[in-house]
Amino acid sequence: MHLAIVGDKFIEAEKLDSAYLDYGTFFGDGVYEVLRSYDGRIFALEEHLGRFKRSLAEVDIEGIDIETVRQRVLKAFEKFKTPNAKIYFHITRGFGPRDHATEGLMPRFFLLISEMEDASEQKRNGISVLTAPDTRWKRCDIKSLNLLPNVLAKRLAHKRGCAEALFVDDKGFITEGASSAFFAVFGSKLQTSPLAANILPSITRQFVLKIYKNAGLELIEKQIKAEDAASADELFIAVSSKDIVPVVKFNEIQIVDGKVGKYTKSLMNEFAKLVKG
Ligand SMILES: Cc1ncc(COP(=O)(O)O)c(C=O)c1O
């Protein structure tokens, strides 16, 4: 027997919407993806589905047919009829009585499609970022719904007039952004953290690594010390919803002349070519 209060209303168990009993809400017990379309074409669907499949396996949510997920994404996109759309979807372990390890729950799918927000101003002028301690768990390679440290870091960034927070680990290395991968350019060398359990295998990062040579860069996959970042020639973040966004201020320090750097511009152009397919 259960009795619930939602807002200030008592609700009997039988009448309670099961969404309130979702393990995503109780425990952040689920995994998700965010992808987008450019001018009527979904970008990198296979890559996102591949990562989703891996996340599901890592958190032991079984019995999901990825083909069904793919069809739902495609159908939602077709129905929504918006050329530049943002598609969010997740699967939680299911719903039921609040117990950490209930067996036999039915995983639940949820999808939300919306019009892509305009990031052109950020892409044109660049953004400011600040650093925050990386207080996350040791499996940030899983795209899990547990995002409290990311939310707190991002809120702090916004309070200080920054668009993104960059996590710094106990040894002083930048791991990644609260919702983005992080890159620095030193001379003609593009530097980013190697993939490991402490960062998300970003799909945008994966594509940046396919185009950096076209922009005349060499690649170094090596962690970046927070104290070195402000003296880089260029900085940028990468995320599916906006692809490449230049960073022009790091912890209040202007990067070079505060303008978007030539390599970042070139990478943005290369990325734009890539999404046209
Ligand atoms: C923590 C974190 N790192 C990196 C990224 C970038 O990943 P992707 O390029 O797949 O969007 C995200 C995206 O939301 C993220 O939340």
The ligand as an SDF file (V2000), in Angstrom:
LIG
                    3D

 16 16  0  0  0  0  0  0  0  0999 V2000
   29.9810   15.5890  -19.7760 C   0  0  0  0  0  0  0  0  0  0  0  0
   29.8990   15.7110  -21.2630 C   0  0  0  0  0  0  0  0  0  0  0  0
   31.0250   15.6390  -21.9840 N   0  0  0  0  0  0  0  0  0  0  0  0
   31.0150   15.7740  -23.3230 C   0  0  0  0  0  0  0  0  0  0  0  0
   29.8270   15.9880  -24.0010 C   0  0  0  0  0  0  0  0  0  0  0  0
   29.8300   16.1090  -25.4950 C   0  0  0  0  0  0  0  0  0  0  0  0
   29.3590   14.9150  -26.0400 O   0  0  0  0  0  0  0  0  0  0  0  0
   28.7400   14.8690  -27.4860 P   0  0  0  0  0  0  0  0  0  0  0  0
   29.7690   15.4280  -28.4060 O   0  0  0  0  0  0  0  0  0  0  0  0
   28.5090   13.4340  -27.7350 O   0  0  0  0  0  0  0  0  0  0  0  0
   27.5010   15.6850  -27.4640 O   0  0  0  0  0  0  0  0  0  0  0  0
   28.6330   16.0510  -23.2980 C   0  0  0  0  0  0  0  0  0  0  0  0
   27.3690   16.2570  -24.0060 C   0  0  0  0  0  0  0  0  0  0  0  0
   26.3460   16.4700  -23.4530 O   0  0  0  0  0  0  0  0  0  0  0  0
   28.6640   15.9070  -21.8850 C   0  0  0  0  0  0  0  0  0  0  0  0
   27.5290   15.9700  -21.1630 O   0  0  0  0  0  0  0  0  0  0  0  0
  1  2  1  0
  2  3  1  0
  2 15  2  0
  3  4  2  0
  4  5  1  0
  5  6  1  0
  5 12  2  0
  6  7  1  0
  7  8  1  0
  8  9  2  0
  8 10  1  0
  8 11  1  0
 12 13  1  0
 12 15  1  0
 13 14  2  0
 15 16  1  0
M  END
$$$$
